[in-house]
Amino acid sequence: MLLTFANILYVLVSAAMIVLILMQRGAGAAAGSGFGGGASSTVFGARGASNFLSKSTKWLAVAFFAISLGMAWYAAHPQGTAPAIEDMGVMGEVPDVPAAPVGDAAVPAAPAATTPAPATVPAAPAAQDAVPAPADEATPAAPQAGEDENGSQ
């Protein structure tokens, strides 16, 4: 409740401060008259007595920083010993289940592992049954029996 009120006040103070700052006349508004005008000594110098807008802006800025520091302190120092989660919704309706006792009765025994009979794996093909490697194009293939060098019979 207090944090909600502080947030609303924080937004209102910041909006009022923005409006008051934008309504004020800047110190450099008469800077153009500084180059030859008679009022050049007061352009960036003493301004005399403060008016209502500058005093209001000062106090709104003080309130803005005070609220900022107060909310930061409130966030850093939680109040009370209340649990972090007060309302769990649907999960709050789940009944508490006691923990299972630790011992042999709580863990069922695993069935005895049986190893299957080893399957017969066929042997790898013999080297003579293997596919011949392709002949290199740079070296001509030797003619087989019954063939001449051009490959005809």
Buried (B, 14 or more C-beta within 10 A) or exposed (E): EEEEEBEEEBEEBBEBBEEBBEEEEEEEEBEEEBEEEEEBEBBEEEEEEEEEBEEBBEEBBEBBEEBBEBBEEEEEEEEEEEEEEEEEEEEEEEEEEEEEEEEEEEEEEEEEEEEEEEEEEEEEEEEEEEEEEEEEEEEEEEEEEEEEEEEEE
